[in-house]
Amino acid sequence: MAKINPGFAQEIEKFGAVDFTACYNCGNCTAVCPLVEGDNTFPRRLLRYTVLGLEEDIHKSPEPWLCYYCGDCSETCPREANPGEIMMSLRRYLTASYDWTGLSKKFYTSLAWEMGAIALLAAVVILLFAFFMPFTADPATLINADGGVMINSFVEGMEPETFVKRIEIGDWVMAAIISFFLISNIFNMYRKIVLRGGKTKIPLRLYVTEAWNLFFHTATQIRFAKCKDKTYWALHWLLMSGYGLMFGMIVLFLPWFQTEKIFPVLHPQRLIGYYATFGILLAIIIWSIQRLRRSGENHKYSHKTDWAFLILLFLTTLTGILVHLFRIGGMVRATYYMYVIHIAILAPMLVIEVPFSKWSHLAYRPLAIYFTKLANSAAERSRS
Protein backbone atom coordinates (compact mmCIF):
# COMPACT_ATOMS: atom_id res chain seq x y z
CA MET A 1 0.00 0.00 0.00
CA ALA A 2 1.33 3.42 -1.00
CA LYS A 3 2.13 5.76 1.88
CA ILE A 4 1.24 9.43 1.53
CA ASN A 5 3.26 12.16 3.19
CA PRO A 6 0.85 15.09 3.62
CA GLY A 7 3.73 17.45 4.34
CA PHE A 8 5.73 16.57 1.25
CA ALA A 9 4.62 19.67 -0.67
CA GLN A 10 6.17 21.90 1.98
CA GLU A 11 9.29 19.72 2.08
CA ILE A 12 9.94 19.87 -1.67
CA GLU A 13 9.39 23.64 -1.71
CA LYS A 14 12.54 23.92 0.45
CA PHE A 15 14.44 22.48 -2.52
CA GLY A 16 13.12 25.05 -4.99
CA ALA A 17 9.77 23.68 -6.22
CA VAL A 18 7.25 26.31 -7.33
CA ASP A 19 3.57 26.31 -8.41
CA PHE A 20 3.43 22.52 -8.90
CA THR A 21 0.07 22.14 -7.14
CA ALA A 22 -1.54 23.79 -10.17
CA CYS A 23 -0.98 20.55 -12.12
CA TYR A 24 -4.13 18.63 -13.09
CA ASN A 25 -2.22 15.75 -14.74
CA CYS A 26 -3.15 16.53 -18.35
CA GLY A 27 -0.02 14.82 -19.72
CA ASN A 28 1.13 17.69 -21.94
CA CYS A 29 4.59 17.65 -20.34
CA THR A 30 5.13 14.00 -21.28
CA ALA A 31 3.76 14.57 -24.79
CA VAL A 32 6.28 17.34 -25.61
CA CYS A 33 9.34 15.79 -23.94
CA PRO A 34 11.85 14.44 -26.52
CA LEU A 35 13.45 12.14 -23.92
CA VAL A 36 10.42 10.01 -23.03
CA GLU A 37 11.06 6.36 -23.81
CA GLY A 38 8.83 3.38 -23.07
CA ASP A 39 7.07 3.77 -19.74
CA ASN A 40 9.36 6.56 -18.47
CA THR A 41 6.48 9.03 -18.57
CA PHE A 42 8.30 11.84 -16.89
CA PRO A 43 7.73 14.48 -15.82
CA ARG A 44 3.99 13.69 -15.59
CA ARG A 45 4.31 10.70 -13.26
CA LEU A 46 6.83 12.34 -10.92
CA LEU A 47 4.80 15.54 -10.83
CA ARG A 48 1.76 13.52 -9.82
CA TYR A 49 3.74 11.70 -7.13
CA THR A 50 4.86 15.07 -5.78
CA VAL A 51 1.35 16.51 -5.67
CA LEU A 52 0.03 13.40 -3.91
CA GLY A 53 2.97 13.18 -1.51
CA LEU A 54 4.07 9.68 -2.63
CA GLU A 55 7.53 10.11 -1.15
CA GLU A 56 8.57 6.44 -1.24
CA ASP A 57 7.67 6.11 -4.92
CA ILE A 58 9.84 9.14 -5.67
CA HIS A 59 12.75 7.54 -3.79
CA LYS A 60 12.44 4.40 -5.92
CA SER A 61 12.33 6.23 -9.24
CA PRO A 62 15.33 7.04 -11.50
CA GLU A 63 13.16 9.31 -13.66
CA PRO A 64 14.12 12.71 -12.17
CA TRP A 65 17.70 12.01 -13.29
CA LEU A 66 16.61 11.19 -16.85
CA CYS A 67 15.47 14.81 -17.34
CA TYR A 68 17.95 17.46 -18.55
CA TYR A 69 15.60 20.41 -17.96
CA CYS A 70 15.41 21.80 -21.48
CA GLY A 71 12.31 23.70 -20.35
CA ASP A 72 9.91 22.58 -23.12
CA CYS A 73 7.46 21.05 -20.64
CA SER A 74 7.31 24.18 -18.48
CA GLU A 75 7.01 26.45 -21.50
CA THR A 76 3.98 24.58 -22.85
CA CYS A 77 2.28 23.70 -19.54
CA PRO A 78 -1.31 25.03 -19.74
CA ARG A 79 -1.44 25.49 -15.96
CA GLU A 80 2.06 26.96 -15.55
CA ALA A 81 2.87 24.24 -13.02
CA ASN A 82 6.58 24.32 -13.96
CA PRO A 83 7.15 20.57 -14.38
CA GLY A 84 10.77 21.15 -15.42
CA GLU A 85 11.49 22.97 -12.17
CA ILE A 86 9.82 20.16 -10.24
CA MET A 87 12.24 17.66 -11.81
CA MET A 88 15.16 19.90 -10.86
CA SER A 89 13.84 20.21 -7.30
CA LEU A 90 13.36 16.45 -7.07
CA ARG A 91 16.98 15.93 -8.09
CA ARG A 92 18.08 18.17 -5.24
CA TYR A 93 15.73 16.36 -2.89
CA LEU A 94 16.96 12.93 -4.00
CA THR A 95 20.59 14.01 -3.64
CA ALA A 96 19.75 14.82 -0.02
CA SER A 97 17.85 11.54 0.44
CA TYR A 98 20.85 9.49 -0.77
CA ASP A 99 23.20 11.33 1.58
CA TRP A 100 23.34 9.52 4.93
CA THR A 101 25.22 12.37 6.63
CA GLY A 102 22.39 14.90 6.29
CA LEU A 103 24.86 17.52 5.02
CA SER A 104 23.35 17.68 1.55
CA LYS A 105 19.96 18.70 2.94
CA LYS A 106 21.65 21.33 5.10
CA PHE A 107 23.50 22.78 2.10
CA TYR A 108 20.41 22.78 -0.13
CA THR A 109 18.07 24.33 2.41
CA SER A 110 20.40 26.70 4.27
CA LEU A 111 22.72 29.19 2.60
CA ALA A 112 24.39 29.80 5.97
CA TRP A 113 25.32 26.13 6.24
CA GLU A 114 26.83 26.02 2.74
CA MET A 115 28.75 29.29 3.11
CA GLY A 116 29.90 28.30 6.58
CA ALA A 117 31.24 24.95 5.33
CA ILE A 118 33.04 26.65 2.44
CA ALA A 119 34.61 29.22 4.76
CA LEU A 120 35.68 26.54 7.25
CA LEU A 121 37.37 24.35 4.63
CA ALA A 122 39.04 27.37 3.02
CA ALA A 123 40.43 28.39 6.42
CA VAL A 124 41.81 24.86 6.95
CA VAL A 125 43.63 25.01 3.61
CA ILE A 126 45.14 28.42 4.38
CA LEU A 127 46.30 27.23 7.82
CA LEU A 128 47.89 24.12 6.33
CA PHE A 129 49.91 26.30 3.95
CA ALA A 130 50.84 28.70 6.76
CA PHE A 131 52.16 25.93 9.02
CA PHE A 132 53.61 23.40 6.57
CA MET A 133 54.44 25.31 3.36
CA PRO A 134 54.88 29.00 4.18
CA PHE A 135 56.60 31.43 1.82
CA THR A 136 60.18 31.54 3.14
CA ALA A 137 62.46 31.44 0.07
CA ASP A 138 64.36 34.42 -1.33
CA PRO A 139 62.16 35.76 -4.17
CA ALA A 140 65.27 36.42 -6.30
CA THR A 141 65.97 32.66 -6.39
CA LEU A 142 62.52 31.78 -7.71
CA ILE A 143 62.85 33.27 -11.19
CA ASN A 144 63.90 30.77 -13.85
CA ALA A 145 65.87 31.44 -17.05
CA ASP A 146 62.69 32.41 -18.93
CA GLY A 147 61.78 35.03 -16.34
CA GLY A 148 58.91 32.99 -14.92
CA VAL A 149 58.22 31.99 -11.32
CA MET A 150 59.24 28.51 -10.14
CA ILE A 151 56.04 27.51 -8.38
CA ASN A 152 57.40 24.49 -6.51
CA SER A 153 60.24 26.27 -4.68
CA PHE A 154 58.48 28.69 -2.33
CA VAL A 155 59.70 27.04 0.90
CA GLU A 156 63.38 27.56 1.73
CA GLY A 157 65.19 24.25 2.22
CA MET A 158 62.33 22.19 0.77
CA GLU A 159 63.01 20.39 -2.50
CA PRO A 160 60.53 21.12 -5.31
CA GLU A 161 59.67 17.40 -5.43
CA THR A 162 58.74 17.51 -1.73
CA PHE A 163 56.56 20.59 -2.24
CA VAL A 164 54.66 18.92 -5.07
CA LYS A 165 54.42 15.67 -3.10
CA ARG A 166 52.76 17.44 -0.18
CA ILE A 167 50.22 19.04 -2.50
CA GLU A 168 49.67 15.65 -4.14
CA ILE A 169 49.09 13.96 -0.78
CA GLY A 170 46.54 16.66 0.00
CA ASP A 171 44.87 15.91 -3.35
CA TRP A 172 44.73 12.20 -2.55
CA VAL A 173 43.24 12.85 0.88
CA MET A 174 40.65 15.15 -0.67
CA ALA A 175 39.87 12.59 -3.40
CA ALA A 176 39.54 9.84 -0.79
CA ILE A 177 37.08 11.93 1.25
CA ILE A 178 35.05 12.81 -1.84
CA SER A 179 35.06 9.19 -3.05
CA PHE A 180 34.01 7.80 0.33
CA PHE A 181 30.97 10.04 0.64
CA LEU A 182 29.98 9.87 -3.03
CA ILE A 183 30.32 6.07 -3.31
CA SER A 184 28.39 5.50 -0.07
CA ASN A 185 25.65 7.83 -1.36
CA ILE A 186 25.64 5.99 -4.70
CA PHE A 187 25.08 2.74 -2.80
CA ASN A 188 22.04 4.32 -1.13
CA MET A 189 20.80 5.34 -4.57
CA TYR A 190 21.27 1.76 -5.82
CA ARG A 191 19.51 0.37 -2.74
CA LYS A 192 16.49 2.65 -3.22
CA ILE A 193 16.10 2.32 -7.00
CA VAL A 194 17.26 -1.21 -7.80
CA LEU A 195 16.92 -3.25 -4.62
CA ARG A 196 13.71 -1.70 -3.32
CA GLY A 197 12.16 -0.28 -6.47
CA GLY A 198 13.06 -3.01 -8.94
CA LYS A 199 10.10 -5.08 -10.13
CA THR A 200 12.25 -7.71 -11.82
CA LYS A 201 15.32 -9.49 -10.47
CA ILE A 202 18.41 -8.43 -12.40
CA PRO A 203 20.82 -11.25 -13.34
CA LEU A 204 24.45 -10.60 -12.43
CA ARG A 205 25.52 -10.92 -16.07
CA LEU A 206 23.46 -7.88 -17.05
CA TYR A 207 25.46 -5.65 -14.69
CA VAL A 208 28.50 -6.41 -16.85
CA THR A 209 26.93 -6.40 -20.31
CA GLU A 210 25.09 -3.12 -19.71
CA ALA A 211 28.05 -1.39 -18.01
CA TRP A 212 29.07 0.30 -21.26
CA ASN A 213 25.97 2.51 -20.89
CA LEU A 214 27.38 3.94 -17.69
CA PHE A 215 30.71 4.95 -19.24
CA PHE A 216 29.23 6.02 -22.58
CA HIS A 217 26.65 8.36 -21.10
CA THR A 218 29.11 9.74 -18.56
CA ALA A 219 31.52 10.70 -21.33
CA THR A 220 29.08 11.94 -23.98
CA GLN A 221 25.89 13.15 -22.20
CA ILE A 222 24.39 12.10 -25.54
CA ARG A 223 20.76 12.01 -24.36
CA PHE A 224 21.09 15.74 -23.74
CA ALA A 225 21.55 16.21 -27.50
CA LYS A 226 17.96 15.06 -28.07
CA CYS A 227 16.72 18.27 -26.50
CA LYS A 228 15.70 21.14 -28.76
CA ASP A 229 18.46 23.51 -27.64
CA LYS A 230 21.69 21.87 -28.85
CA THR A 231 23.84 24.74 -27.54
CA TYR A 232 22.78 23.85 -23.99
CA TRP A 233 24.14 20.33 -24.46
CA ALA A 234 27.34 21.65 -26.06
CA LEU A 235 27.97 24.06 -23.17
CA HIS A 236 27.23 21.37 -20.63
CA TRP A 237 29.65 18.99 -22.34
CA LEU A 238 32.39 21.64 -22.57
CA LEU A 239 32.01 22.42 -18.89
CA MET A 240 31.90 18.76 -17.88
CA SER A 241 34.89 17.73 -20.02
CA GLY A 242 36.99 20.71 -18.93
CA TYR A 243 36.22 20.10 -15.29
CA GLY A 244 36.86 16.37 -15.66
CA LEU A 245 40.24 16.93 -17.31
CA MET A 246 41.38 19.37 -14.65
CA PHE A 247 40.21 17.12 -11.83
CA GLY A 248 42.11 14.19 -13.38
CA MET A 249 45.26 16.25 -13.86
CA ILE A 250 45.20 17.60 -10.30
CA VAL A 251 44.47 14.30 -8.57
CA LEU A 252 46.27 11.77 -10.79
CA PHE A 253 49.03 13.64 -12.64
CA LEU A 254 49.91 16.63 -10.45
CA PRO A 255 53.75 16.23 -10.63
CA TRP A 256 53.50 16.30 -14.43
CA PHE A 257 50.84 19.02 -14.58
CA GLN A 258 52.34 21.43 -12.01
CA THR A 259 55.55 21.85 -13.95
CA GLU A 260 58.19 24.54 -13.59
CA LYS A 261 58.11 24.89 -17.39
CA ILE A 262 56.14 27.95 -18.35
CA PHE A 263 57.42 28.38 -21.88
CA PRO A 264 56.62 27.49 -24.55
CA VAL A 265 52.98 28.22 -23.82
CA LEU A 266 51.96 25.35 -26.13
CA HIS A 267 53.29 22.71 -23.75
CA PRO A 268 50.79 19.80 -23.31
CA GLN A 269 50.08 20.88 -19.73
CA ARG A 270 49.25 24.39 -20.89
CA LEU A 271 47.00 23.16 -23.71
CA ILE A 272 44.94 21.07 -21.29
CA GLY A 273 44.64 24.05 -18.97
CA TYR A 274 43.66 26.40 -21.80
CA TYR A 275 40.96 24.01 -23.05
CA ALA A 276 39.50 23.51 -19.57
CA THR A 277 39.59 27.25 -18.86
CA PHE A 278 37.86 28.08 -22.14
CA GLY A 279 35.10 25.49 -21.68
CA ILE A 280 34.42 26.35 -18.05
CA LEU A 281 34.48 30.14 -18.47
CA LEU A 282 32.31 30.08 -21.61
CA ALA A 283 29.61 28.01 -19.89
CA ILE A 284 29.75 30.07 -16.68
CA ILE A 285 29.47 33.42 -18.47
CA ILE A 286 26.62 32.38 -20.75
CA TRP A 287 24.62 30.65 -18.01
CA SER A 288 25.15 33.48 -15.55
CA ILE A 289 23.86 36.03 -18.07
CA GLN A 290 20.87 33.82 -18.84
CA ARG A 291 20.10 33.36 -15.15
CA LEU A 292 20.36 37.10 -14.50
CA ARG A 293 18.06 37.81 -17.43
CA ARG A 294 15.87 34.79 -16.63
CA SER A 295 15.91 33.95 -20.32
CA GLY A 296 14.30 30.59 -21.04
CA GLU A 297 12.31 28.36 -18.74
CA ASN A 298 15.37 26.51 -17.47
CA HIS A 299 16.85 29.80 -16.21
CA LYS A 300 13.67 31.37 -14.85
CA TYR A 301 14.21 30.06 -11.33
CA SER A 302 17.69 30.00 -9.81
CA HIS A 303 18.26 28.14 -6.58
CA LYS A 304 20.88 29.56 -4.22
CA THR A 305 23.05 26.48 -4.74
CA ASP A 306 23.03 27.09 -8.51
CA TRP A 307 24.60 30.48 -7.92
CA ALA A 308 26.97 29.18 -5.27
CA PHE A 309 28.24 26.57 -7.70
CA LEU A 310 28.72 29.03 -10.58
CA ILE A 311 30.47 31.57 -8.35
CA LEU A 312 32.82 28.98 -6.81
CA LEU A 313 33.69 27.55 -10.21
CA PHE A 314 34.27 31.03 -11.63
CA LEU A 315 36.52 32.03 -8.73
CA THR A 316 38.48 28.78 -9.02
CA THR A 317 39.02 29.38 -12.73
CA LEU A 318 39.82 33.08 -12.30
CA THR A 319 42.41 32.47 -9.56
CA GLY A 320 43.97 29.72 -11.69
CA ILE A 321 44.31 32.18 -14.58
CA LEU A 322 45.86 34.79 -12.27
CA VAL A 323 48.38 32.27 -10.93
CA HIS A 324 49.45 31.55 -14.51
CA LEU A 325 49.69 35.25 -15.43
CA PHE A 326 51.63 36.11 -12.28
CA ARG A 327 54.06 33.28 -13.01
CA ILE A 328 54.65 34.51 -16.55
CA GLY A 329 55.11 38.06 -15.26
CA GLY A 330 57.70 37.00 -12.69
CA MET A 331 55.53 38.22 -9.77
CA VAL A 332 56.81 35.89 -7.06
CA ARG A 333 54.83 36.83 -3.96
CA ALA A 334 51.65 37.43 -5.93
CA THR A 335 52.02 33.96 -7.46
CA TYR A 336 52.36 32.26 -4.07
CA TYR A 337 49.47 34.04 -2.37
CA MET A 338 47.20 33.63 -5.38
CA TYR A 339 48.14 29.92 -5.49
CA VAL A 340 47.08 29.54 -1.85
CA ILE A 341 43.81 31.39 -2.54
CA HIS A 342 43.23 29.18 -5.60
CA ILE A 343 43.59 25.98 -3.55
CA ALA A 344 41.51 27.47 -0.72
CA ILE A 345 38.61 27.95 -3.17
CA LEU A 346 39.15 24.74 -5.16
CA ALA A 347 39.23 22.36 -2.19
CA PRO A 348 35.88 23.32 -0.56
CA MET A 349 34.22 23.54 -3.97
CA LEU A 350 35.16 19.92 -4.70
CA VAL A 351 34.52 18.54 -1.21
CA ILE A 352 31.08 20.15 -0.98
CA GLU A 353 29.83 20.22 -4.57
CA VAL A 354 30.85 16.72 -5.71
CA PRO A 355 29.36 14.43 -3.03
CA PHE A 356 26.72 16.73 -1.51
CA SER A 357 25.50 19.31 -4.00
CA LYS A 358 25.38 20.39 -7.65
CA TRP A 359 28.21 18.28 -9.11
CA SER A 360 26.83 15.00 -7.77
CA HIS A 361 24.45 14.82 -10.73
CA LEU A 362 27.44 13.98 -12.93
CA ALA A 363 27.48 10.62 -11.13
CA TYR A 364 23.79 10.12 -10.42
CA ARG A 365 22.47 10.82 -13.92
CA PRO A 366 24.58 8.21 -15.81
CA LEU A 367 23.86 5.73 -13.00
CA ALA A 368 20.12 6.35 -13.34
CA ILE A 369 20.38 5.64 -17.07
CA TYR A 370 22.38 2.49 -16.28
CA PHE A 371 19.84 1.31 -13.70
CA THR A 372 17.02 1.96 -16.18
CA LYS A 373 18.78 -0.05 -18.87
CA LEU A 374 19.31 -2.89 -16.38
CA ALA A 375 15.63 -2.92 -15.45
CA ASN A 376 14.50 -2.84 -19.09
CA SER A 377 16.89 -5.62 -20.13
CA ALA A 378 15.83 -7.77 -17.17
CA ALA A 379 12.15 -7.23 -18.02
CA GLU A 380 12.75 -8.25 -21.65
CA ARG A 381 14.54 -11.42 -20.53
CA SER A 382 11.71 -12.35 -18.20
CA ARG A 383 9.16 -11.97 -20.99
CA SER A 384 11.13 -14.07 -23.48
Secondary structure, DSSP 4 states (H G I P E B T S, - for coil): -----TTHHHHHHTTT--SGGG-----HHHHH-TT--TT--TTHHHHHHHHHT-HHHHHT--HHHH----SHHHHH-TT---HHHHHHHHHHHHHHHH-TTSHHHHHHH-HHHHHHHHHHHHHHHHHHHHHHS---S-GGGGB-TTS-B-TT--STT--HHHHHHHHHHHHHHHHHHHHHHHHHHHHHHHIIIIIIT-SSPPPHHHHHHTHHHHHHHHHH-GGGGGSS-HHHHHHHHHHHHHHHHHHHHHHHSHHHHS-S---STTSHHHHHHHHHHHHHHHHHHHHHHHHHHT-SGGGTS--HHHHHHHHHHHHHHHHHHHHHHHHHTT-HHHHHHHHHHHHHHHHHHHHHHHHHSGGGHHHHHHHHHHHHHHHHHHHHHHH-
